[in-house]
């Protein structure tokens, strides 16, 4: 569904998701958690993992720098504003074109607040294409505001900011565990359309994750005068590697398209300042459930995120709890999960959670929704998603 954007010219706790029972709402609570013991496949996946520069310097790998220069991108000028040059003919889907060097101070509170919405809204035609498989539309569910401070109640959840050709944009994301580097994860789960435009575009730029954004849940007026520590209590975390599915890169579109069922991504991040891992800094990371359970098996799911389109403004965290159903865009594509929820643009990429073996785990992420904002749909995370995650963890996790 939903990335949000504003065209430049226009506009420390170890945390586990827990519940007080399936009848009650899912809740993010500050409790102890252990490293994951999940087994994972070594099978390679049709994914694209991208290198970016480290630190405050554009130290781009030589092969990547050469590729960029082939497309007319001057690496030396990138950090001085060259990233703003979006030549449509050169904004390719080529994986090697991703570059995301740290530009310290770029994402200031006022720039974060300027990011506005541009929905990934599924069309009526697309929504009806797989009606033979889809369950009936769910009843609308009103999103509930998360309790503050977020670092006590929802520390793993945050915002993903990025720049597109249309201007600053924002999604939601979740800190997830790194099974190959327990206790020191630098991995963030989000939607594929929050890092890559799909079939008609390329990789977005200046991708940053801000965990527990607006920690105290201040109003839009209050946040304008808040100090940086209140806006970004754990700082800004730049993506130095990004992975999404080839299905999204090849088939993703403005309305989700054939890539919607594979609309997921993993970021490997590093702090704008500091040296500790994301998990150590935030004190929170969640397991990912790659078993792709059927909607009937899950009983209840909860979706977290920062909706930004009216009646929301993107400054506060919300959640929806519902019994999921099946949603199909085509008989030839995997079914997606669907829940009733009125969260709007900006909630894209936000994690969906279910209870597994007594604890809550990430099982999907927000991808698409209708124009009237009555429900959300998210992809199943199966073997392809697990292979993408494992490739990111094993290749880049220790860096």
N, C-alpha and C positions, 0 to 999 in steps of 0.2 A: 504494500500500500504506500507508505507515506514517508517521503522525505520532505523536508521543508526548506524553502530557499527564499532569499531576497536578492533580486537582480541589483547589481551595484548601481545601475542607472535608475532604477525604479524604487526602489523601496529600501581507630586502630584496634579493629576487632576481628577475630576469626568468626566468620558468619556462615550459618547454614540456613537454607530455607526450611522452615518448619511449619507445621500446622497443629492446631488443637483438635484436629479431627476433620474428616472429609466434609462434615456438615458445616463446619466453620470456614471462614475465609482463609485462604492461604496467607501466610504472613512471613515477612523477612524479619528474623529476630537475631539478636546478638548472642549466639551460643557457640560452643567449641565445635570444630569440625576436623576430621582427619583427612589426610591425602587420599586421593582416589585409588581404588584397587581394581578398577574396571579393566578388563582385557580389551585389546583393540587390534584391529586388522592391520597388517603391513601392506595390504593390497594398494598399489598406486591408484590414484584417482584422476579423473579428468578435471583437474583444478589448475589454477594459475596462481603461483606464489611469487610475490614481487619484492625486489630489493629496493631499499631506499637509503638515503644518507643517514649517518649517525651523528650525534652530537650537534653542536651549534655550527658546524662547518658542512658544506656540501661535499662530503667525501664520498662521492658516488663511485661505485665499482667501475673499473676501466671499460669493461664490455658494455655496461649500461650507458655510461657516458658517451661512448662511441655511437651507440644506437640512437641516443637522443640527438646527437649532432647530425646524424644522417637525416633526421627529420627537421633539422633547422633549429633545434633548441640549444641555446647557449647556456651550458651548465653554470658558468661563472656569473651569469646575470640572473640566474633563477631566483636566488634569495633577495635580489634587489628589485623584485617585482616582475621578473620575466615570466613567472607562473601565470600571470594574468593574460598572457597572449594565447588565446584559444583559437588557433587556426583550424577550422572545421576539417580541412583536408588532411591535417596532421594529427588530429585528435583521434588516434587509431584505437582499435580494439586489441592491438598487439600487446601482449602481456609485458614485454620488456620496456614499454613506455612508462610504466609507473615509476614515479620519483616523488619522494616526500621528505626532503631535508627539513630539519628543525629550523623554524624561523622564530626565534625567541621574541615574545611580546606581540606576535601577530594577533592571536586570539585573546584580545582584551575583553573585559566584561561587556563593554558597550557593543563590541562587534558580535559577541555571542548573542546578545539580546536582539540584535538587528535581524538575525536569521528568521525568515518567515516561511509560510507553508506553500507547498506545491504537491498536492496529493498524487499518489499512485492509485487512482480510482478505477476499479474494474467496470467495464461497460456492461449494460444490460445484456447485450448479445453474448459477451464472453461468459457472463454469469449463468446464462441459460444453456450454454453449449453442452455441459455435462449433467443436465438435470436428471438423467436416468440414474446417475450414481449419487448425486448430491442429496443430502437430507433436507427437509424443509427449512426455510429461513428461521434462524433462532429469534426468540423474542428479544427486543432491545434490552441492554443492561446498562444502567447508569454507572459510570466510572466513579470509584471512591478515591478521595485524596489520601495519599500515603501520610502516615504520621511523621512528624518531625521530632528531632533532627534526623535527616535521612541516614546519616552515618550510624545511627543506632538501629534503625528500622529497615533500611534498604541499601546498605553500603555497597553491594555489588552493582547496583543500577546507576547509569549515568547517561550523559548525552554524547553523541558522536557528531562533531562539527566537521564540515568540509567545504571546499569551494568547487562550484560547477561553472560552466560557461555563463549561466544566468545569475551567478552571484553566490553569497554565503548561504549555506544550507545546514540543516540539522536533522539528525535521527536520534534514536535511543540505542543503548547497548548494555551488555552485562559482562562483568568479570567472571571468567570461567577457569576452572582448575586446569593445570597442565600436568597430565598424568606422568610425564617423563621428567618433570622437574617439580616434585611435590613441595608445596609451601612457598614456591618462588615463581608463580605464574605471572606472565606478562601478556596473557591472551584475553581478548575481548570478542564476544559473539555479537553479531549484528546482522542486518540484511544485506544481500548482495547489491541491491540498488542504492545502498548508502556508500558504496565504495566504487561502483562501476555503473555506467549508464546503460549497459546492455548492448543489443545488436547494432544500434545506431550511434554509438559513442565510444568512449574510452574510460580510463581511470580518472577519478576525481583527484583533487589536489588539496594539500594542507589538511590532511585528515588527522583529527585530534579527538581523544576521548577524555571526558571530564566526569569522573565518578562523583556521585552524590552532589550533582550540580544544584546550586541554591539550597544548601544544606538545611537552612532554617525555614524554607518555604515562604520566603518573603514575597510580598505583592510586587506587581510590575513597577509601581512607583517606588517602593522601598528598595528593590534590587538595583535601581538606577543609581542609588547613593550608597550601596553596600560596598564593603571592602573586598578585595580579591579573594581573601581567605573564606569569606562567606559564600561567594559565587563558586569558587573552585577549591573546596577544602583540602583536596589531595593534589592539587595542581593540574597541569595539562600534560597529557600523555600522547606523544606523537607516534603514529603508525610508521614503523620502519620496514614492515613487511605486511602484505595483505593477500588474502586468498579468497576467491569465490569460485563458484562452479562454472565450468565451460558452458553448461546449459543456460546459465544466466547471461554470460558474456555473449553467447550466440543468439539466444532467443528472448532475452529480456526486452521489455518495451515500456512506454509511458503508462500503459494500463496493466503492466505485469507480463502479459504475453505468455508464450510457452515456457518462459524461464521462471515464472512465478512459483512453480512447484519446487524449484531449486534455488529460491531466492534467500540464500544464507551466505554468511561470510565470517571469516576469522581474521582478526587483526593481531599482530605482534607489536606491542608498543614499548616506548621508552620515555622516561620523564623528561620534560623540558629542562628541569633542574633536579639534581639528586642522582643517587646510584642504586637505591633499593628497588626491588621488584614491585610491580603493581600490587600483587597479593600481600606482600609484607607491608606495603605502605597503607593500603586500604584495610587490611586485615580481613579480607573477604574474597572468596572465590567459590563458584558453584560447580558441581558435577554436571556433565551433559549426558542425557539419556539418548543413545543412538539405536535403541531397539525398535523405533518407529511403531509404537503400539497403535492399534486401531482406536478410533474415537470411542468405541464402546468400552474398551479396556480402561480408559483413563479416568472415567467417572467425573472428575472436575479438573479444570485448568485455570490458572491465573495468568493474566498478561499485565506487565508493568511497562510504563513509558512516560514520556513527557509530551502529551498532545499540545499542538501549537495553533491549529486553526480554530476559529470561533466554534463554540463558546469558550475555548481554552486559549491561553496565551503563551504556552511553552515554558513558563517559569516554574511550574510545580509538577511534582510526580503524582501519577494516578495509577490505579489498578482496576481490572475487571475480573470477576470470578464467575465462571459459568460451566455448564456441562457441554462438552464439545460435540459437534456433529461433523459429518463428512461434507467436503466441498470439492467439486470437480470442475475444472476448466475444459477438460476433454477426456474421453474414454481412454485415450492413448497416453495420458499423463498420470502420475501418481496423484491420489487424492490428497487434499490438504485438510487441516483442521479448521473448524470455524466455530467461533463463539459470539454470543451477543455482546456488544460493547460499543459505546458511543465515543471512544477516543478518536481523535482526528489526526491530521497531518503532524508529523513530529514524533509520533509513537512508533513509526517504522523501525524495525530492528530490535525493538524492546523484547526482552525474553518472556517466553511462556513457560510456566512451571507446573509440574504435577507431582503427586506423592508417590514415591517408589521406595519400598522397604523401610517405611517409616520416616523418610525424609523427602524434601522436595528437591527436584532436579530440573534443569533446563531441558525442555522437550521440543521447543519450536521458537519462532520469532515472528513478530508482526510483519506481514508482507503486503497484502492488498485489502481493500474494503470498498463498499459502495458509496455513491455520491451522498446518500442521506445519512451516512455514518451510523448505521444500526448494527453492524457486525464487523468483525475482523477475521481474516484468514491467514494461516501460517503454514509453512511446509513441514512435512514429516522429515525427521532427521534419521536417515538410515545408513547403509554401508557407504554410500558416496560421501555423505557429510562426515562420517567418521574418518574416512580415508583422508579427506581434506584437512580435518583437524589434526590427525596423526602426522601428516606431512609437515604441517606448520610447526607442531611441537618438536618433532625429531630433527627437523632441518634448522630451525631458527630459535627454538625455545630456550636454549642455553646462552643465547647471545644478548 
